[in-house]
Structure formats: structure tokens, C-alpha cells
């Protein structure tokens, strides 16, 4: 191999130097570009961060400005309705409730019953009652207090008293209990003769044990009759109302717009067991009459005229006499089989339920006026009511 001459060597060295210089320049350029990109990204991130901080500060300032300028919302003072009728209605219901509440009590009941296996089981119940006298007599329902083992009465002011059963009548579902208290606020009772369908009806009691509950409706109908069982007389002359009545309202007050008791709440018509818009109350005339009998005698003395009632197929509205009991008031007064009773004390009688309703409003010993139809003529007689005879118990010996 031939040696390179000096000139050639020098040329190669120069070429190597030039390439090295170019490589160095190239790396230096890349580094500068990298530094430029890094600086650009850093500047962008800083700018974004600064922009976000500025926005947050602006929002905070806006919230502070709104909070400083906004006025607090205060509750408005209650005012009456602009409609005079509605305002009067509000005042009337509130006034009635305040007037009657001290006369309505809560009744807590304990009962003992045999189960299917003959074991004695203790149960509890709640009901309502109406103060009948200032010395502690209270009207309620027979189905509330009639079978109670113990009774406790809670007054409107929260005072509690044990109560004793004075008497109860299953036919009218009225019972009277008594507490050892004085200076109570008795309710004011009135008859329903002047009450009209559609008038205001206010129910006050303890539905589901919630004391002093008030519901409002109207008198939906008068003179309703309900057959409860084959062992008792039908409940007659009931007041129907759409004021909500629920379990626990039994024995409570049904009140008119004057704060007078027109009825004692007794039952509801419902498929669910709770209020369905149809409730019934025993009219005050019946409730007060039976309550007085229970207080005076311990039992209800149901008046009796001594007839059996038949099916009236004539055009004359009234109750057909199918049998007259020998020696009883009807026979003594001259009534006969085939007569049609059309009025009692000038009140029209259209069916047996209405006759029973009128009789239950009377007392044993009262004289009543009976109008009847016989042989195309109307006659009037007076008779004195006696106590309904108790069925004779027939005993047999082996």
C-alpha cells in the first residue's frame, strides 16, 4: 500500500475538522430550539394558571357583592284572607275549636278477651269522650268503654284521671263514665231539629290517639239507619257527615258552627277501616236521653208502646201494626191490628226506623201523642210509655 502524500493528508484533516465543526453547530442548534420550546410551554402554563386565578377572584368578588347587596327574606306576618267569606270561615272554625276542645277528652282503654284457644289476652284501645257535667260525668260510646277492664281519661290540659263505667247501652252505643274531678267544662248539647243538610259540621276527638284533632265537613244527611247486628236494635236517626272520622274519634263531638254538640261520633263506613268520607254520629237528643238514664238508673230504660210492626203495602205512609201486645200501652189506648201510625208527637213517621227513633228520644213514663190511620180516617190518641220488657229466660232441668 502506497503512502499518502502530505497534500492528501492535509486535505483529509481539513475535511474532518469541517465535519466536526458542522456536528457541533448542529447539536448547539437543537439545544437552543429545545430551550425555546421549554420556555414556550412554561410561559403557557403560567398564563393559564394566572387566568384561572383571575377568574376565581372575579367570581368570589361577584358573590361578595351579591351577598352585600341582597336583603334577608323575613316571614310575613299572618293576615286574614282578602275574601270576607273565607276570613269569616277561618275565624268561625278556629273559634268553635277553641270553645269545644276543653269539653272533649281522650280515653285510653284496657280490655281482656279470650283468644281462640281460651287464653286471656290483654288489649289496648283509644277513644274520645264529651264532658257531660262539671262534676266528672262523660259521654262516650258503648264500644269504647262498655267492655273495658280499666279506663283512663286525659283532659285537654293534660291532666289524667282513672275513670269508672257508670253504665252502657249496646242498642244506642252510648256509655257514661265518671272521673273524680270538679269544675270541668261541660259541653253544650242541642237537638238536630233545626239542623239542615249542608250545614257546617266539625268533628273533634282523638283519631289514632292524636288528641284534640279537628276535622271539618258538612252534615251530609240526616235520619240514616244502620243495622249493626241481629242481637241489638238497629241504630236509627244517625247524622251522616263527611268530616273525617277515624278510629279513636268514637265518642267524640260533632259540632255545629255555634259550638254546640249535635251528635256523638260513633262509626264510619269504610272498606279500609279508615275514613272514606262517610261518618255517622248519634244525635244529641238520643245521646243525652240515654246518658241521663244511665246516670239515674245504671241502665238504659228503652220505652215501649206494645206493638209489632208489619210490612206496609198501602198508599198511606206510615208503620203498619201487625200485632198489639195484650195489656200494653197500645192496646190500652185503643190501637188495633191494621192501623197505620203516621205521626208521633206531630213528627211524620214513614217507616219502622223513624218510629224507633222517636221512641228512643222519649223516657219511660212520658205521654206521647200518636196519630194513626184507620178505615179512611185519621185519629189521635195519647199513651204512656213503659219500659221495654226484658226477654224471659227459660231454664230447663235435667
DALIN-V998489 format. One record per backbone hydrogen bond with DSSP energy under -0.5 kcal/mol. NH is the residue of the N-H (numbers start at 1). CO is the residue of the C=O. If there is no record, write none. Layout:
# DALIN-V998489
NH | CO
NH | CO
This chain:
# DALIN-V998489
9 | 5
10 | 6
11 | 7
12 | 8
13 | 9
14 | 10
15 | 11
16 | 12
17 | 13
18 | 14
19 | 15
20 | 16
21 | 17
22 | 18
23 | 19
24 | 20
25 | 21
26 | 22
27 | 23
28 | 24
29 | 25
30 | 26
31 | 27
32 | 28
33 | 29
34 | 30
35 | 31
36 | 32
37 | 33
38 | 34
39 | 35
40 | 36
41 | 37
42 | 38
43 | 39
44 | 40
45 | 41
46 | 42
47 | 43
48 | 44
49 | 45
50 | 46
51 | 47
52 | 48
53 | 49
54 | 50
55 | 51
56 | 52
57 | 53
58 | 54
59 | 55
60 | 56
61 | 57
62 | 58
63 | 59
64 | 60
65 | 61
66 | 62
67 | 63
68 | 64
69 | 65
70 | 66
74 | 72
84 | 82
87 | 83
88 | 84
89 | 85
90 | 86
91 | 87
92 | 88
93 | 89
94 | 90
95 | 91
96 | 92
97 | 93
98 | 94
99 | 95
100 | 96
101 | 97
102 | 98
103 | 100
104 | 101
105 | 129
106 | 154
107 | 127
108 | 152
109 | 125
110 | 150
111 | 123
113 | 121
115 | 119
118 | 115
121 | 113
123 | 111
125 | 109
127 | 107
128 | 250
129 | 105
130 | 139
131 | 103
132 | 137
133 | 137
136 | 133
138 | 177
139 | 130
140 | 175
142 | 173
144 | 141
145 | 141
146 | 142
148 | 145
149 | 110
150 | 110
151 | 163
152 | 108
153 | 161
154 | 106
155 | 153
155 | 159
158 | 155
161 | 153
163 | 151
164 | 178
166 | 164
166 | 176
167 | 176
169 | 174
173 | 169
174 | 169
175 | 140
176 | 167
177 | 138
178 | 164
179 | 136
180 | 162
181 | 179
184 | 134
186 | 184
187 | 131
189 | 187
190 | 261
195 | 192
198 | 219
199 | 196
201 | 217
202 | 255
203 | 215
204 | 253
205 | 213
206 | 248
208 | 247
209 | 206
210 | 207
211 | 209
213 | 205
213 | 210
215 | 203
217 | 201
219 | 199
220 | 218
220 | 240
221 | 240
224 | 238
226 | 235
228 | 226
232 | 229
235 | 226
236 | 234
238 | 224
239 | 281
240 | 221
241 | 279
242 | 218
249 | 246
251 | 265
252 | 249
253 | 204
254 | 263
255 | 202
255 | 253
256 | 260
259 | 256
261 | 188
262 | 254
262 | 260
263 | 254
264 | 282
265 | 252
265 | 263
266 | 280
267 | 280
269 | 278
270 | 268
279 | 241
280 | 267
281 | 239
282 | 264
284 | 262
286 | 283
287 | 283
288 | 284
289 | 285
290 | 286
291 | 287
292 | 288
293 | 289
294 | 290
295 | 291
296 | 292
297 | 293
298 | 293
298 | 294
299 | 293
301 | 299
302 | 300
304 | 386
308 | 323
310 | 320
312 | 310
313 | 311
317 | 315
318 | 350
319 | 341
320 | 310
320 | 318
321 | 339
322 | 308
322 | 320
323 | 308
325 | 306
328 | 325
330 | 305
331 | 328
332 | 328
333 | 329
334 | 330
334 | 331
335 | 330
338 | 321
339 | 336
340 | 373
341 | 319
341 | 339
342 | 371
343 | 371
344 | 347
345 | 369
347 | 344
349 | 342
350 | 348
355 | 351
356 | 352
357 | 353
358 | 354
359 | 355
360 | 356
361 | 357
362 | 359
365 | 385
366 | 363
368 | 366
368 | 383
370 | 368
370 | 381
371 | 343
372 | 379
373 | 340
374 | 377
377 | 374
379 | 372
381 | 370
383 | 368
385 | 366
385 | 383
386 | 304
388 | 302
394 | 392
395 | 393
